[in-house]
Amino acid sequence: MTFTEALFALMPMQALAAALVLITLIGWHGANAGGRWAQVGMAALALGLAMASPTHGDRMAVPILHSAGLAVVSLGLSALWWALGLWLTPRPGRWVMAAAPLVLGIGHALLAGNHAVGQTLADAVLGAQLAWLGVALMLPGRSTVLQGLNSRRWRLLGLAAVLPLLAAMLGRAATTLLGDSASWHDLLLALAGQLALLLALPMLLLAWRGQTEAELARLAQTDGLTGLADSNAFTQRSVDLISMARRYDEPLALVVLDLDDFATLQAERDMDFSDRALALFASCIQAQMRLGDLAGRLGGEQFGVLMARCLPEGPQALDQRLRKALLERAPAELGMALSFSAGWAKLRPGDRGLADLQRRAETALYEARRAGKGQLMAEPGVAD
């Protein structure tokens, strides 16, 4: 066995070891979708590389095995690309990446009698998939991965794995088309493959850890029952909205909402029913609020909606939409009607922050309760 063949023989074992490490550290149950696709990708690469290994030589006179192995390698690259789409920004080309393994497997099998053309086809298809992996890593996208880590360094780590392998694969395809039968391009491809597998494991682990940390951070700022921002997160996020409103001299309003007679509901029904009522109310708020507004659970049965660029009729419009939605959904989903009282206040130049705005909105809410509940009240002088 030559040195090049030894390198190719090690690649399936490296990919299998990486797949086992991912499965052991990430697990399957409870793993995020990107982590599962990464596990599938590395496992497919291990199987495909073992089936398509050039070390089989003439001892395995089954050309279809080599074609199937290349198709499985292509499937592994598609799975890794899918994982990147879940961790970063989804890119166009899903159907192409899904079809690539089938096209490669069938095309290579049909060209079994012409080794050079079949190998060039395989290098071209796999090279195109690697190029699209590189595109997914280079283009900017949403920052949902690597909270607290340097996203640029992570992308560079991925590119360091992909680009040398891509260059070696395209180089072999070009030399094969030119009729060069030298073995140096196989050596370069084997070395690039070793480097890619060496860097792929830490890259995938960093991406999975980043998404897991981002999810934990999101859950830490989310009310577990309703899915809305909790009181602390609502206060923190309000700082940006208030700052933007002041910077651009735009109107901003806070609407505070409270389910009517919730204490009576808790006393007459069990805890599960009252939790379902709160979850339903929160779902209606989330569905009826405008894009760009901030909704949160301020405590107990009290919720808040911070409305950016809000005209005086904005809270009234939200109130009407929300009452209509609750009137339709509550009898159907809970078997009884629900109502709520609400108060709102607008941001004023003297407000030091959310606390001042919330204090006036809650005062308006108490006035709505005293006036008979089931209505929206504005703070005094809101038209000023």
N, C-alpha and C positions, 0 to 999 in steps of 0.2 A: 504494500500500500504506500503510495506516494504521500508527501507532505500535504499536498492539496486535497487528496482524498481523505486524509485524516481530519483535516479541518471541516470538510463537508460532513464527515461521519459524526463529528462532535455537535453539529448544529441541532439535530433533532433532540439530543439529550439536553442541550442548553435550553431549548424552547420548552421541553417537558418540565425541566426543573423550574423555569420561570412560571409556568402554568401552575405547578404544585405550590409554589410560594404564594402566588396570588390567591389560590383557593384556600390555603391555610390561613393567611393573614386576613383576607377579606371575608371568607366564608361565602356561602351561597344564599342562605336564608337571611334576609334583612340587608343584603348588600345592595347598594344603589345600582341602577340600571347600567351605568357606565362601567362599574366594576365587573358586572356579570358579562358584558360584551367583551371586556378585556380578557377575562378568563377564557371565554370561548375562542377568542382570537389566538391566544398563545397556545391553547390545546390543539387547535386546527393547524397552526404552523408546525407544531411538533409532529403531528401525524402526517401532514403533507410532506414535510422535509424527509421523514423516514421513508415514505413511499417513493419519493422522487430522487432519492439520494443517488448520485453518480457512482457510488461505491458498489452498487449492485452489479454494474457492468453487464457482461454477457451471461452472467450466471443466472439471471432472471429474465428469460426471454419472453416477457409478458409486457409488450409495449403499452397496453392499456393501463397497467399499474402505474407507469411513469406519468401518463396523461392524467389519471385520476389524482395522483399525488400533487401535480401542479395545480389542478383545480382546487384541491383542499388548501394549498398554500394561498391561492388567490382568495378563497373564502376567509382564511385567517386575516388577511390584510383588510378585507371588507369589514370584518367584525371590529378590528381595531379602529378603522375609520368611523364606524358607527359609534364606538365608545367616545371618540374625540368629539363627535357631533353632540353627544349628550353632555360632555364636560365643558365644551366651549360653545361656539355658535354653530348651529346646524348649517351645512352647506348644501347647495344643489348637487344633484348627481346620485341620488339614492338608488334610482332604478339602474343606472349604469354600474354602480358598484355591486348591486345585487346580481346583475346579469353577467358580470365579468367572469366569475368562476365557471359558469356553464359554457360561455363562449370559449374560454381558454381550454377547458377539458375536451369539448367536442372538436374544436379546431385542431388541437395538438394530436388527437387520436386520428383524425382524417389525414393528417400529414405525417403519419408514422413512417411512411416510406421515404420521406425526405427529411433527414435529421436536421440539416442546417436551417431549412425554412421553419420547421416545427419549433426549433430552439429559438429562432428569431421572434416568432410569434409569441412564445412564452415570455421572453425577455421584454417585448414591447408591451404586452398586457400588464405584466407585473410592474414594469417601470411606470406605466401610466397610473396605476393604483398608488405606487409610492409617491409619484408627483402630486397626486391629489391629497395624500396624507400630508405632504409638505405644505400645500396650500392651506389646509385646515390649521396647521400650526403657525403659519406666517401671518395670515390676515388677522386684523384685530377683531375682537368679538366681545361678548358679554363676559364680565369678570365674575363667574360663579365658581371658579376653581381657585385653589391656592390662596385662601384667606390667610394673610400674614406672611405669605411667601412671595418671592419675586416671580411674577408670571413670565417676564421676559426670559429669565434664566431657565425656567421650565420649558418654554418653547424652544430655546436654543438647544437644550438637552435632547428634545425630540428631533430637531433638525439635524443634530450631529449624528443621530442614529439613521435617519432616512436618506440624507443627501449623498453620503459616500456610497451607500448601497445602490441608490438610483444611478449615480455616475458609473459605477462598475457594471451594472446590468445593461445600461444603454451602450456603454463602451463595448461590451461583449457582443451585443446585437449588431453594432456597426462593423466590428472586425469580422464577424461571421458572414455578414452580407458581402464583405470585400474578399472573402475567400481565405482569410488568415486563419490557419489551424493551430497557431501557437497556443501553448497552455498558460501563458502568463495572464491572460484575461480571466481564466478560471481561478487562478491563484488570487488575483485582486478581488474577484467576486466572493471567494471564500473568506478572505480577510475582512472585507466590508460586511459580510453577513455576521461574522463573529462579533464585530464592533456593534452592529445594530442590535443583536440579541443581548449584548452586555449592557447597553444603555437603555434598552426598552423596559427592562424590569423596574429600575428606579424611577423612570419616567412615569410608568403606569401607576406605581405605588404613590408617587407624589400627587398625581391627578386624583386618584381615588381618595387619598387622605384630605386633599383640599376640598373636594365636594362634600365629604362627610363633615368636615369642620364647618363648612358653610351652612349645611343643613342643621347642624347642632346650634350654630349661632342664630339661625332663623327661628328654630323652635324655642330657644331661650328668650326670644323677644315676642313670642306669639302666645296668645291666650289659648290654652289647650282645649277648652270647650268650644269656642266660637271660631277659632282660626284667625281672628283679627289681632291687630297689635295689642299687646297688654299696656297697662298704664305707663310703665317706665318707657317702653319703646315709643308709645304715642307722644310722650313728652319730649323725648330725644329727637324724634323726626319732625316735631312741630317747629323746632329751632330753625331748620332750613326753610320751611315754608314761610315763617314769619319774617326771616331775614330777606327772602326774595320779595315778599310783598312790600317791605319797607324800602328796599333798594330801588325797585321800579315803580314805587308809589301806586301799588295795585290794591284793590279792596280784598279783604280776607275776613271770613266769618267762621265762627265755631257754633255748631248745633249740638246741644246736649239732649239726649233722648232717654226716656225712662219708661219701662213697661208699667202700665197702671195695675194697681192691686196685686203686685207680685207676691207680697207677703201672704195675702189671702190664698193665692194660688198655691204657694208652697205648703200652707197649712192644710188645704183641702186635698191636695194631690201628693203623690210621692215625689221623691227627689229626682227620679229619672224623668218624670213628666216636666218638671220645672226646668231641668237642664235642656230638654228638647225644645221647650218654649224659647229659652234664651238663644239656643243654636238657630232656631228658625228666624227669630228677630234679627240676629246678626247676619244670617244669609240674605234676608231681604235688604238690609242696609248695604251689604256689599254689592248686591245686584243693582241697586237703584242709585248708588253714589256715582258721581261723575269720574271719568278717567283723570287722574292727577290729584284727586282729593285723598285725604287720609282719614281712615276709620279705625277706631279702637274701642276696646272695652275698658272703661274708666274704673269700674268696680261694681260688683254685685250685678244689678239689672240695669246699670247706667252705661250708656254708650256715647261716644262723641264722634262727630264728623267735622274735620277742618276743611273748609271749602276755599280753595285758592281762586283768585280772580272772580270773586263772588259779588254779583249785583244784588241789590236789596230784595229782588224777587226770587233769588236763588234758594234760600232756605225754605220759602213757601212752596216752591216747585218740588224740592226734595221731599218735603213733608207730605205733599199730595201723592207723589209716586209711591212713597213708602206705605202710606195708609191703604192705598189701592192694592198693593202687592200683599200686604198682611191680611187684608180682608179676603183675598182670593185663596191664599195658601193656608192660613191658620185653621179654618174649619175643615179643609180637606186633609191636612196632615196631623192636626191635633184633636179634631173633633169639637173644637170650641173656638170662639172668636177671641182675638187679642186686640188691645188698644194701647196707646202710649201717649204720653205727654212730652212736650219738647219746648226748649227755650233756646234762643240764639242771641249772639252778640257779635258786633263787628270789631275788628282791630282798630284801636285808637292810638294817636301819637304818644300818649303818656303811658301806654302799657309796657311793663317791664318784661313781659313774656307770656307764656300760655296761662300761668296761674291767674293773672289779672283778667284775661279774656274769659277763662273758665268760670271765675267767680261771678261775673255778670251774667253769663249764659245760664248758670245754675239758679241765679236769682229769678231770671225770667221763667225757668222751668218750674220753680216753686209757685210762681204766680199762675202759671197754667194749671197746676194742680188745684190751687185754691179756687180757681175760676170754674172748676167742674171737670177737669181732666180731659183727656182725649183731644187735645188741641195744641197749637203752637203759639207761643208768645215771644215777642221780641223784647230786648232790653229797653228801658226807658230812653227816649231821645235817639233811637237808632236811625231816625231819618235825618239827623243833623249832619 
